[in-house]
């Protein structure tokens, strides 16, 4: 009887381990997102994490009849990567990320975790010409 209970306990532990791995640690997908970096912040109550938002080009609508910008909300795993992104606010960036099924408090608020920067391109600022002088009435 003890041997049977030991086998059941080991199977339950193995099942729980596999479940936790696939729910929290298995990389569901990887990819690259590009757009204008809106912000990267360091925040949290107990577990401080780096969180950011990327504004992608184009529009999408999650609800019919509405148009909104394409926003990519992400967490950053590496401190050096986060500090580089903090200095690149408003620039065009390409970010390599991993997607997990669920979040962990020490990994961030988003299931999308950026772990490297593909490129940072300085935005080309157009020179704005001054407005024409007002017309004089005669």
LUMMIPA-5171 format. One line per field, with one value per residue: residue number from 1; x, y, z of N, C-alpha, C, O in turn; residue in three letters. Coordinates in pm, 1 decimal. Each point is the difference from the previous one (the first is absolute). Layout:
BEGIN
k <- (NUM, ...);
n.c1 <- (X, ...);
n.c2 <- (Y, ...);
n.c3 <- (Z, ...);
ca.c1 <- (X, ...);
ca.c2 <- (Y, ...);
ca.c3 <- (Z, ...);
c.c1 <- (X, ...);
c.c2 <- (Y, ...);
c.c3 <- (Z, ...);
o.c1 <- (X, ...);
o.c2 <- (Y, ...);
o.c3 <- (Z, ...);
r <- (ALA, ...);
This chain:
BEGIN
k <- (1, 2, 3, 4, 5, 6, 7, 8, 9, 10, 11, 12, 13, 14, 15, 16, 17, 18, 19, 20, 21, 22, 23, 24, 25, 26, 27, 28, 29, 30, 31, 32, 33, 34, 35, 36, 37, 38, 39, 40, 41, 42, 43, 44, 45, 46, 47, 48, 49, 50, 51, 52, 53, 54, 55, 56, 57, 58, 59, 60, 61, 62, 63, 64, 65, 66, 67, 68, 69, 70, 71, 72, 73, 74, 75, 76, 77, 78, 79, 80, 81, 82, 83, 84, 85, 86, 87, 88, 89, 90, 91, 92, 93, 94, 95, 96, 97, 98, 99, 100, 101, 102, 103, 104, 105, 106, 107, 108, 109, 110, 111, 112, 113, 114, 115, 116, 117, 118, 119, 120, 121, 122, 123, 124, 125, 126, 127, 128, 129, 130, 131, 132, 133, 134, 135, 136, 137, 138);
n.c1 <- (81.9, 145.1, 21.5, -161.8, 8.3, 133.4, -76.9, -138.8, 95.2, 85.7, -146.5, -54.7, 143.8, -3.7, -162.0, 27.1, 130.9, -87.3, -123.5, 101.1, 74.3, -137.0, -28.7, 159.2, 13.0, -198.9, 188.1, -140.5, 109.2, 44.7, 116.9, -90.5, 68.8, -160.3, 168.8, -199.4, 220.6, -152.7, -20.2, 140.0, -130.7, 60.7, -81.7, -118.0, -163.1, -87.1, -160.6, 206.2, -168.7, 117.6, -70.4, -96.2, 73.0, -109.0, 100.5, -170.0, 147.4, -80.5, -142.8, -68.7, -95.5, 33.0, -14.9, -167.7, 97.2, 134.8, 39.1, 129.0, 85.1, 152.6, -138.5, 206.0, -165.5, 149.1, 71.7, 79.6, 74.4, 32.6, 126.7, 145.3, -88.3, -22.6, 187.8, 50.5, -100.1, 102.9, 179.6, -117.8, 3.9, -176.8, 128.4, 116.6, -183.8, 202.2, -213.6, 193.4, -155.0, -30.2, -64.4, -73.8, 18.6, 184.4, -147.5, 188.9, -68.1, 86.2, -193.7, -150.5, -13.8, 206.2, -184.8, -49.2, 117.3, -1.4, 57.6, -143.1, 208.2, -203.1, -185.2, 187.2, -219.1, 197.5, -108.6, -118.3, 169.9, -223.2, 120.1, -15.8, -128.2, 149.1, -105.2, -155.9, 127.8, -20.0, -195.9, 109.2, -88.7, -96.3);
n.c2 <- (-119.6, -97.0, -221.5, -122.9, -39.9, -174.7, -208.4, -83.7, -82.6, -207.6, -167.1, -56.5, -127.6, -219.6, -118.2, -53.6, -178.0, -203.6, -82.5, -77.0, -210.0, -177.7, -56.0, -116.8, -219.4, -99.0, -58.0, 155.4, 175.5, -27.9, 165.4, 61.2, 120.7, 61.0, 135.1, 104.7, 40.3, -145.2, -218.3, 113.0, -168.5, 150.5, -203.7, 114.6, -152.7, -178.8, -58.8, 47.8, 117.0, -127.1, 211.6, -142.0, 192.5, -170.9, 186.0, -148.9, -75.9, 203.2, -90.5, 47.4, -180.2, 103.2, 222.6, -148.0, 40.3, -170.4, 214.6, -179.6, 133.0, -2.2, -98.0, 85.2, -125.5, 144.4, -213.2, 101.0, -138.7, 91.1, -55.7, -168.3, -206.2, -96.1, -85.5, -205.6, -176.0, -62.4, -124.4, -190.4, 94.4, -129.2, -143.4, 38.6, -108.5, -93.7, -66.0, -41.6, -115.7, 21.5, -174.0, 138.6, -207.9, -44.4, 127.3, 119.5, -68.1, -204.1, -92.3, 5.1, 215.0, 14.2, -39.3, 219.3, -179.9, 216.1, -103.1, 84.4, 88.2, 20.5, 116.2, 120.0, 39.9, 81.2, 82.4, -70.9, 116.8, -18.8, 50.0, 74.8, -39.2, 167.0, 44.0, -77.2, 135.2, 105.5, -103.7, 93.9, 66.8, -46.0);
n.c3 <- (0.0, 143.9, -26.8, 89.9, 221.2, 50.1, -29.9, 154.2, 184.6, -13.5, 23.3, 210.1, 115.3, -38.9, 99.3, 215.1, 38.8, -29.0, 167.5, 184.8, -15.8, 1.8, 212.6, 105.9, -28.5, -2.8, -108.6, 82.5, 88.8, -219.1, 97.4, -197.5, 174.7, -147.1, 57.3, 15.3, 20.7, 72.9, 46.1, 137.1, 72.2, 155.0, -50.9, 154.6, 17.8, -99.1, -147.4, 73.5, -92.4, -143.2, 28.2, -145.4, -95.4, -100.7, -71.3, 7.2, -149.3, -50.4, -144.9, 206.5, -86.3, 197.8, -5.6, -6.3, -199.7, 56.0, 45.8, -39.9, 158.8, -163.8, 142.5, 15.5, 84.0, 87.7, -14.1, 184.0, -160.0, -200.9, 175.1, -39.6, 8.5, 201.1, 83.2, -77.4, 96.8, 189.3, -53.8, 15.5, 201.8, -48.5, 115.0, -190.0, 70.1, 30.8, 23.4, 107.5, -113.8, 222.4, -126.7, 161.3, 81.1, 118.0, 112.4, -22.6, 201.1, 23.2, -66.0, 166.8, -69.2, -84.3, -123.1, -18.9, -67.3, 64.7, -193.9, -152.5, -10.3, -94.0, 58.2, -39.3, -33.9, -64.0, 179.4, -176.5, 88.4, 6.6, -183.6, 209.0, -181.5, -22.2, 191.5, -142.1, -129.1, 197.1, -34.7, -170.0, 191.2, -195.6);
ca.c1 <- (-81.9, 87.9, 59.8, -105.5, -16.0, 120.6, -10.9, -104.3, 55.0, 99.6, -73.1, -66.3, 105.1, 44.5, -107.8, -0.1, 120.0, -22.5, -103.8, 58.1, 96.3, -69.1, -81.7, 76.5, 138.0, 9.2, -7.0, -108.7, 34.5, 103.9, -19.6, 55.8, -98.1, 65.2, -84.9, 54.0, 2.6, -74.3, 65.1, 45.0, 2.2, 37.7, -106.3, -47.1, -8.4, 96.3, 93.8, 20.0, 27.5, 1.1, -117.2, 6.4, -104.3, 45.4, -110.2, 27.2, -58.4, -127.7, -112.2, -78.0, -119.9, -39.4, -145.5, -43.7, -42.2, 95.2, 136.6, 96.0, 137.2, 54.3, 92.5, 63.1, 40.9, 98.4, 90.0, 140.1, 64.6, 139.6, 16.3, 74.5, -91.1, -97.5, 65.0, 16.1, -132.7, -38.2, 66.2, -44.6, -141.1, -39.5, 74.0, -48.0, 75.5, -41.9, 24.1, -16.8, -72.7, -51.3, -136.5, -33.5, -144.5, -42.4, 104.1, 50.6, 21.2, 137.6, 32.3, -67.9, -145.8, -41.3, 52.2, 101.6, 121.7, 106.5, 129.9, 109.1, -35.0, 50.2, 54.4, -56.2, 24.0, -37.5, -107.2, 37.5, -85.9, -17.9, 7.0, -128.6, 17.7, -86.8, -125.3, 10.2, -46.9, -143.4, -36.9, -40.3, -121.6, 9.7);
ca.c2 <- (119.6, 116.1, 14.7, 54.8, 140.9, 69.6, 16.1, 101.1, 129.6, 40.3, 35.6, 128.5, 100.8, 13.5, 68.5, 139.0, 62.8, 20.4, 102.4, 129.9, 34.1, 44.2, 117.6, 118.8, 6.9, -41.3, 111.8, -28.6, 55.7, 102.7, 86.8, 134.4, 107.1, 128.1, 117.4, 111.3, -30.5, 100.5, 15.2, -113.8, 42.0, -98.0, 15.1, -117.6, 11.7, -91.1, -35.5, 111.1, -47.5, 99.9, -13.3, 97.7, 1.5, 29.3, 37.8, -52.5, 75.5, -51.7, 3.7, -122.3, 18.5, -118.6, 1.9, 49.5, 139.2, 85.9, -3.5, 35.1, -28.0, -130.3, 12.1, -122.9, 15.8, -105.0, 5.8, -16.5, -90.5, 33.3, 138.5, 76.8, 24.1, 99.0, 131.1, 47.9, 40.3, 123.1, 111.4, 3.8, 36.2, 76.7, -45.2, -119.8, -114.7, -136.8, -74.6, -145.7, -35.6, -134.6, 1.5, -107.1, -13.8, 77.6, 83.2, -24.2, 132.5, 46.8, 11.1, 116.7, -0.6, -39.7, -129.5, 26.7, 39.2, 41.0, -33.9, 63.2, 105.2, -27.9, 125.7, 128.6, 98.1, 136.6, 54.5, 114.5, 112.9, 91.7, 139.4, 64.5, 137.4, 92.6, 28.0, 121.1, 118.8, 21.2, 86.5, 134.4, 44.3, 137.2);
ca.c3 <- (0.0, 5.2, -132.8, -86.1, 36.0, -43.4, -145.7, -23.4, 40.7, -99.6, -122.0, 24.2, -0.1, -137.5, -72.1, 45.2, -54.5, -143.5, -12.0, 34.6, -104.2, -121.2, 27.1, 35.3, -47.2, -139.3, -93.3, -93.0, -129.8, -5.1, -114.5, -0.2, -18.1, -27.1, 10.7, 78.1, 142.5, 75.4, 129.9, 80.8, 139.8, 101.5, 98.3, 70.5, 145.7, 61.9, -105.5, -94.0, -134.8, -105.9, -86.5, -107.5, -102.0, -134.9, -88.3, -132.8, -109.0, -46.8, 92.5, 10.9, 79.5, 74.8, -2.9, -129.5, -1.8, 69.9, -51.0, 103.3, -40.8, 31.6, 112.8, 46.0, 139.5, 24.7, 114.9, -38.7, 94.8, 22.2, 44.7, -100.1, -111.7, 46.0, 8.2, -137.7, -47.8, 69.4, -68.3, -139.9, -5.7, -117.2, -118.7, -68.1, 49.7, -28.4, 122.6, -3.3, 121.2, 22.2, 53.2, 93.5, 15.8, 117.0, 59.9, 134.9, 59.9, -13.3, -142.3, -53.8, -9.0, -133.7, -44.3, -101.6, 70.0, -91.5, 55.7, -74.4, -94.9, -134.2, -50.5, 42.2, -106.5, 36.4, -82.2, -80.2, 32.2, -111.6, 37.3, -23.8, -47.7, 75.6, -71.4, -82.1, 71.1, -21.3, -113.0, 38.5, -64.7, -48.2);
c.c1 <- (86.4, 61.8, -100.5, -20.2, 121.2, -4.9, -103.4, 52.8, 103.2, -65.7, -70.6, 102.1, 52.1, -104.3, -5.1, 119.4, -17.0, -103.1, 57.2, 99.8, -71.0, -83.5, 84.0, 137.7, 19.1, -15.1, -98.7, 31.0, 111.0, -24.9, 70.0, -114.1, 76.3, -101.8, 70.0, -10.9, -67.7, 67.2, 49.4, 12.1, 40.1, -102.3, -34.8, -0.6, 105.6, 109.2, 7.6, 38.8, -1.0, -116.9, 6.9, -115.8, 60.9, -122.5, 38.2, -69.8, -130.4, -104.8, -65.7, -119.4, -33.2, -151.5, -43.5, -48.5, 94.0, 137.7, 91.9, 139.8, 41.2, 102.4, 49.8, 53.7, 89.7, 71.1, 141.6, 69.6, 138.0, 13.9, 72.5, -87.4, -101.4, 61.5, 25.6, -133.9, -47.3, 61.9, -48.7, -147.9, -30.6, 70.1, -67.2, 87.1, -59.0, 41.2, -25.0, -66.1, -35.8, -139.1, -21.7, -151.9, -52.8, 118.5, 43.0, 33.6, 140.8, 43.6, -68.9, -149.2, -51.7, 52.2, 106.0, 123.2, 109.1, 133.1, 117.1, -56.0, 60.5, 62.4, -71.1, 37.3, -46.3, -109.4, 52.3, -99.0, -5.6, 5.9, -132.2, 25.5, -94.3, -127.7, 13.8, -51.1, -148.6, -24.2, -44.7, -125.8, 16.9, -130.4);
c.c2 <- (126.1, 25.8, 63.3, 149.2, 83.5, 25.4, 106.9, 139.5, 49.9, 39.1, 134.7, 113.9, 25.7, 74.2, 147.4, 77.2, 30.7, 110.7, 139.5, 43.5, 54.4, 125.6, 126.2, 12.1, -40.1, 122.2, -38.3, 50.3, 102.1, 86.3, 132.2, 97.2, 128.1, 112.0, 107.9, -33.7, 112.7, 23.3, -133.9, 52.1, -117.2, 13.9, -133.5, 22.5, -86.1, -37.6, 115.1, -56.9, 116.9, -28.9, 107.4, -12.7, 46.8, 32.5, -45.3, 84.5, -65.5, 7.0, -136.6, 28.6, -130.0, -11.8, 58.2, 144.1, 94.8, -15.9, 43.0, -34.2, -138.3, 15.4, -137.1, 26.2, -118.2, 20.8, -21.5, -81.7, 46.7, 148.4, 85.5, 33.5, 107.6, 139.9, 58.1, 49.0, 128.3, 122.8, 17.3, 34.7, 87.6, -41.5, -123.1, -117.3, -130.1, -83.2, -148.4, -40.6, -147.7, 13.4, -123.3, -6.7, 85.6, 76.2, -53.7, 135.4, 54.9, 12.1, 119.4, -19.6, -52.8, -139.8, 14.3, 56.1, 28.1, -36.9, 50.6, 103.8, -36.6, 126.7, 118.6, 99.5, 136.4, 47.3, 119.8, 111.2, 92.9, 142.9, 65.8, 142.0, 91.7, 28.6, 127.5, 120.0, 21.8, 94.4, 135.5, 39.4, 145.0, 70.4);
c.c3 <- (0.0, -136.8, -96.5, 28.5, -43.1, -151.2, -34.1, 35.0, -100.6, -132.2, 14.7, -1.9, -141.6, -84.1, 37.6, -56.6, -148.9, -22.0, 25.6, -107.6, -123.7, 23.1, 17.7, -64.9, -145.6, -90.3, -109.7, -140.2, 13.7, -122.0, 16.0, -24.8, -24.7, 8.7, 80.4, 147.8, 76.7, 135.5, 51.2, 141.7, 88.8, 111.7, 64.5, 149.3, 68.6, -99.4, -99.4, -135.7, -97.4, -94.1, -106.8, -96.5, -131.9, -84.2, -140.4, -105.4, -44.1, 108.7, 4.2, 88.2, 69.9, 5.2, -133.6, 12.2, 70.4, -62.8, 113.5, -48.9, 47.4, 111.2, 39.9, 139.6, 34.2, 132.4, -52.0, 106.8, 42.3, 34.5, -103.8, -119.9, 38.7, 6.1, -138.9, -54.3, 67.9, -65.9, -143.5, -12.9, -120.5, -127.7, -60.4, 45.1, -53.5, 120.7, -21.6, 131.5, 2.6, 60.1, 87.1, 13.6, 114.4, 57.7, 135.7, 60.6, -19.1, -145.9, -65.6, -11.5, -133.0, -32.9, -109.1, 69.5, -102.7, 63.2, -83.5, -96.8, -134.1, -56.8, 63.4, -108.5, 48.4, -93.4, -76.7, 27.9, -119.9, 51.3, -39.0, -43.4, 76.6, -80.3, -83.1, 78.6, -27.1, -116.2, 53.4, -75.8, -41.7, 8.8);
o.c1 <- (-33.4, 14.5, 37.6, -12.1, -14.4, 34.5, 24.5, -24.2, 1.1, 43.6, -2.3, -27.3, 22.5, 35.4, -15.0, -14.2, 34.7, 17.4, -25.1, 4.6, 36.4, -19.8, -42.0, 49.9, 104.0, -95.2, 26.6, -39.1, 23.5, -65.1, 70.0, -78.4, 105.6, -119.3, 120.5, -108.0, 45.7, 36.6, -45.4, 66.7, -12.6, -2.8, 41.2, 76.7, 83.5, 118.9, -94.9, 94.8, -55.6, -13.4, 48.2, -79.6, 74.6, -97.1, 94.7, -97.5, -14.1, 26.1, 6.5, -1.5, -28.8, -53.6, 62.1, -64.4, -25.7, 35.9, -24.0, 15.8, -55.5, 108.2, -77.6, 100.0, -34.1, -5.2, 19.1, -7.1, 40.4, -54.7, -39.2, 6.6, -29.9, -65.5, -13.6, -6.2, -67.9, -59.7, 36.4, -61.5, 71.6, -32.5, -80.9, 122.1, -117.7, 117.3, -100.5, 47.0, -0.1, -25.0, 25.9, -69.7, -109.4, 115.8, -71.4, 46.6, 15.6, 109.6, 43.7, -53.2, -119.1, 108.2, 66.1, -5.7, 44.2, 26.7, 115.4, -118.5, 120.3, 112.3, -114.9, 118.1, -111.7, 7.1, 76.4, -118.9, 102.6, -53.7, -44.4, 70.1, -108.2, -0.4, 79.4, -80.3, -50.4, 82.4, -69.2, -7.2, 52.8, -9.5);
o.c2 <- (97.1, 114.8, 84.2, 79.2, 115.3, 108.8, 83.1, 95.3, 118.3, 95.5, 80.3, 106.4, 114.9, 85.9, 85.1, 115.2, 109.0, 83.7, 92.4, 117.8, 106.2, 77.7, 107.3, 111.8, 31.5, 76.6, -87.9, -62.7, 54.0, -43.3, 24.4, -18.5, 23.2, -19.3, -5.9, -32.4, 114.2, 113.0, -105.9, 100.8, -116.5, 101.8, -106.3, 81.2, 51.2, 12.5, 23.6, -77.7, 106.0, -111.3, 110.3, -93.7, 97.8, -75.7, 51.5, 69.4, -122.1, 45.5, -76.5, 97.0, -100.7, -110.8, 93.5, 38.2, 120.3, -108.1, 102.1, -76.8, -53.7, 53.6, -95.2, 70.0, -115.1, 107.8, -56.3, 32.6, -24.7, 85.5, 114.3, 111.2, 88.7, 97.2, 120.8, 102.8, 81.4, 107.6, 97.6, -31.3, 96.7, 51.4, -66.8, 4.2, -7.5, -2.2, -39.6, 38.6, -68.3, 87.0, -113.2, 95.9, 55.7, -29.4, -77.1, 88.1, 120.6, 48.7, 45.8, -107.5, -28.0, -37.8, -97.7, 107.5, -90.1, 33.0, -19.3, 0.1, -24.4, -3.2, -8.9, 21.2, 15.4, -19.6, 81.0, -10.7, 45.6, 33.0, -9.6, 75.5, -41.9, -9.6, 87.8, -14.8, -41.3, 86.3, 8.8, -16.5, 80.4, 117.1);
o.c3 <- (-67.9, -41.9, -81.6, -93.5, -40.7, -46.0, -87.5, -74.0, -34.1, -64.3, -93.3, -55.5, -37.9, -80.8, -87.6, -41.0, -45.5, -88.5, -77.4, -35.5, -50.6, -93.4, -43.5, -12.6, -57.9, 15.1, -82.0, -98.5, 108.1, -95.1, 98.2, -93.1, 58.8, -23.4, 24.8, 49.5, -4.1, 32.3, -43.3, 23.5, -37.7, 69.2, -46.4, 51.6, 74.5, 29.2, -74.9, -10.9, 28.5, -50.9, 25.5, 5.7, -5.5, 0.3, -59.6, 28.9, 6.3, 111.3, -96.1, 75.8, -64.6, 4.8, -50.5, 97.7, 2.2, -46.6, 64.4, -94.9, 95.8, -23.9, 8.6, 16.2, -27.5, 59.2, -107.8, 118.5, 113.6, -69.6, -23.5, -52.4, -80.0, -37.6, -19.7, -67.5, -62.6, -1.1, -65.6, -101.9, -25.7, -107.0, 64.4, -15.1, -35.5, 37.3, -58.9, 107.1, -102.4, 83.3, -41.0, -33.0, -10.2, -29.7, 64.1, -72.2, -18.9, -27.5, -105.6, 27.4, -13.2, 44.8, -35.2, 59.7, -71.3, 115.5, 38.2, -33.4, -9.7, -50.4, 43.3, -27.7, 49.4, -121.3, 52.5, -30.4, -50.5, 105.8, -114.4, 67.4, 41.2, -122.7, 33.9, 92.0, -104.5, -30.0, 101.4, -121.8, 76.7, -36.8);
r <- (UNK, UNK, UNK, UNK, UNK, UNK, UNK, UNK, UNK, UNK, UNK, UNK, UNK, UNK, UNK, UNK, UNK, UNK, UNK, UNK, UNK, UNK, UNK, UNK, UNK, UNK, UNK, UNK, UNK, UNK, UNK, UNK, UNK, UNK, UNK, UNK, UNK, UNK, UNK, UNK, UNK, UNK, UNK, UNK, UNK, UNK, UNK, UNK, UNK, UNK, UNK, UNK, UNK, UNK, UNK, UNK, UNK, UNK, UNK, UNK, UNK, UNK, UNK, UNK, UNK, UNK, UNK, UNK, UNK, UNK, UNK, UNK, UNK, UNK, UNK, UNK, UNK, UNK, UNK, UNK, UNK, UNK, UNK, UNK, UNK, UNK, UNK, UNK, UNK, UNK, UNK, UNK, UNK, UNK, UNK, UNK, UNK, UNK, UNK, UNK, UNK, UNK, UNK, UNK, UNK, UNK, UNK, UNK, UNK, UNK, UNK, UNK, UNK, UNK, UNK, UNK, UNK, UNK, UNK, UNK, UNK, UNK, UNK, UNK, UNK, UNK, UNK, UNK, UNK, UNK, UNK, UNK, UNK, UNK, UNK, UNK, UNK, UNK);
